[in-house]
């Protein structure tokens, strides 16, 4: 008796078909891997950009808050000046002994800025994270420092103790000073420290610095700001 349905012959994949399937699979996997690596690199780049932007902006805001207070309150009898430097008479304004500062410099410069002011309220923090009460004299030193000795500078703020890091891997920190000349209402130009005659007449400080990113495709980002100083009584 013959079967109702004829039997069909079953056959497997040929070697050529198997090789073609393997090549296609490898091509698909390579495409997925390339897409994954590209996405990962893009994410790392975006993360580095975001980190640099965030760190730089935070440092600018913190520096602005400190520089703006230089000499506070206006014409304070306890402070010689807000921006520490020359007095126009061949010597430097002094840092108040009340500040108990840990740094040894007696004046500011092109690459460092020394400020002093009175704390405006209880619970005031300087840029080094130190706590002060109202009327306490605060002195801070803003500069680049290589705290761990690895050859990479950080933007730091120092008060009464060790410097505190504001931003890692910073270069080209520069301060310029807007000093009023006789009869002028605004500074004509921003000048280097060596050209400042009397820091009491400095009405603004311009600061700039570069923040380097830990990414080979990202160049350093420059941050800058000009901060008015309203607490100096000009001489």
C-alpha positions in Angstrom: 0.0 0.0 0.0 1.4 3.4 -1.0 1.5 6.3 1.5 -1.2 9.0 1.1 1.4 11.7 1.0 4.8 11.4 -0.7 7.8 11.7 1.6 10.1 14.7 1.0 13.8 14.5 1.3 15.3 16.7 4.1 18.6 18.3 3.6 20.9 20.5 5.9 22.8 23.7 5.2 25.6 23.5 2.7 29.0 24.7 3.7 28.6 27.8 1.5 25.3 28.8 3.1 26.8 28.3 6.6 29.8 30.5 5.7 27.4 33.2 4.3 25.3 33.1 7.5 28.5 33.4 9.7 29.7 36.4 7.6 26.4 38.2 7.9 26.3 37.5 11.6 29.8 38.9 12.1 28.9 42.0 10.0 25.8 42.7 12.1 27.8 42.2 15.4 30.5 44.5 14.1 27.9 47.2 13.3 26.4 46.8 16.7 29.8 47.0 18.4 30.8 50.1 16.4 27.5 51.8 17.3 28.0 50.9 21.0 31.6 52.3 21.0 30.5 55.4 19.2 27.7 56.0 21.7 30.1 55.4 24.6 32.7 57.9 23.2 30.0 60.5 22.6 28.7 60.1 26.1 32.2 60.4 27.6 32.8 63.6 25.6 29.5 65.1 26.6 30.2 64.1 30.2 33.6 65.8 30.1 32.1 69.0 28.5 29.4 69.1 31.2 31.9 68.6 34.0 34.2 71.3 32.8 31.3 73.7 32.3 29.9 72.9 35.7 33.2 73.2 37.6 34.2 76.4 35.8 30.9 78.2 36.4 30.8 77.2 40.0 34.3 78.5 40.5 33.4 81.8 38.8 30.3 82.3 41.0 32.3 81.6 44.2 35.2 83.9 43.2 32.7 86.6 42.3 31.1 86.4 45.7 34.4 86.7 47.5 36.0 89.5 45.3 32.8 91.6 45.5 33.2 91.7 49.3 36.8 93.1 49.2 37.0 95.9 51.8 33.6 95.3 53.2 32.2 97.3 55.0 32.9 100.5 53.3 35.7 102.6 54.9 36.1 100.0 57.7 38.5 101.2 60.4 39.7 97.6 60.9 40.8 97.1 57.3 43.6 98.9 55.5 42.2 97.8 52.1 40.2 95.0 50.5 42.7 94.1 47.7 46.1 93.7 49.4 48.9 95.5 47.5 50.6 98.9 47.1 49.4 101.9 48.9 50.8 104.5 46.6 53.5 105.5 49.1 56.1 102.9 48.3 54.8 100.2 50.6 51.9 97.6 50.8 48.7 97.6 52.7 48.8 95.0 55.4 46.7 92.0 56.0 44.8 92.4 59.3 46.2 90.3 62.1 42.7 89.3 63.1 42.4 87.2 59.9 45.0 84.7 61.2 46.0 83.9 57.6 48.2 80.9 56.9 49.8 82.3 53.7 53.0 84.3 53.7 52.6 86.7 50.7 52.2 90.3 51.5 50.6 91.4 48.3 48.5 90.3 45.3 49.9 89.8 41.8 49.1 88.8 38.3 48.7 85.1 39.2 47.3 85.4 42.8 44.8 87.6 44.6 44.8 88.4 48.3 41.5 89.8 49.7 40.3 90.8 53.1 36.9 91.9 54.3 34.6 91.5 57.3 32.1 88.7 57.4 28.7 90.2 56.5 26.7 87.9 58.7 26.9 85.0 61.2 27.4 81.6 59.5 29.5 83.1 56.7 31.7 80.7 54.7 34.8 81.9 52.8 35.8 80.2 49.5 37.9 77.8 51.5 34.8 76.5 53.3 35.8 78.1 56.7 33.1 79.4 59.0 33.0 83.0 60.3 30.7 85.1 62.4 29.6 88.7 61.6 32.4 91.3 61.9 35.1 88.6 61.9 38.0 89.6 59.6 38.3 87.2 56.6 41.4 87.0 54.5 41.7 84.7 51.4 44.4 83.9 48.9 43.2 82.8 45.5 45.9 81.2 43.4 47.0 78.0 41.5 48.6 75.3 43.7 49.9 71.8 43.1 48.7 70.3 46.4 49.5 66.7 45.7 52.8 67.3 43.8 51.7 65.6 40.6 52.6 68.5 38.4 49.0 69.5 37.8 47.8 72.8 39.3 44.4 73.4 40.8 42.5 76.6 41.4 42.6 77.0 45.2 41.3 79.3 47.9 43.3 79.5 51.2 42.1 81.1 54.4 43.3 80.4 57.9 44.5 76.8 57.1 45.4 74.6 54.2 44.2 75.6 50.7 40.9 74.2 49.4 40.6 73.1 45.8 37.9 74.9 43.8 38.7 73.3 40.4 41.2 70.6 39.4 43.6 70.9 36.4 43.6 74.7 35.9 46.1 76.8 34.0 46.6 80.4 33.0 45.1 82.0 36.0 45.4 85.8 35.5 44.2 88.8 37.5 44.0 92.3 36.1 43.1 95.4 38.0 40.8 98.3 37.2 42.3 101.3 39.0 40.7 104.7 38.9 42.9 107.5 37.7 42.5 111.1 39.0 39.1 112.5 38.0 37.9 109.3 36.2 34.6 107.7 37.0 35.5 104.3 35.6 38.9 102.6 35.0 40.3 103.4 31.6 41.9 100.0 31.3 42.6 96.9 33.2 46.3 96.7 34.1 48.8 94.1 35.5 49.6 94.2 39.1 53.0 96.0 38.6 51.2 99.0 37.1 48.8 99.4 40.1 49.7 102.6 42.0 47.2 102.3 44.9 45.0 99.2 45.5 42.6 101.4 47.4 41.6 102.8 44.0 41.0 99.4 42.4 37.3 99.4 41.6 37.1 96.1 39.7 39.1 92.9 39.3 39.2 90.8 36.1 39.9 87.2 36.5 40.4 84.5 33.9 41.5 80.8 33.9 41.5 77.7 31.8 40.0 74.5 32.9 41.5 71.4 31.2 39.3 68.4 30.6 40.3 64.7 31.0 39.4 63.9 27.4 41.7 63.8 24.4 39.2 65.5 22.0 38.3 68.3 24.3 40.4 71.5 24.5 40.7 73.6 27.6 37.8 76.0 28.3 38.5 79.6 29.3 36.4 81.2 32.0 36.5 84.9 32.8 34.6 87.5 34.8 35.0 91.1 35.8 33.9 91.8 39.4 33.2 95.3 40.7 34.5 96.3 44.1 32.2 98.8 45.7 33.7 98.9 49.3 36.9 100.9 48.6 37.0 104.5 49.7 39.3 105.9 47.0 42.3 107.9 47.9 
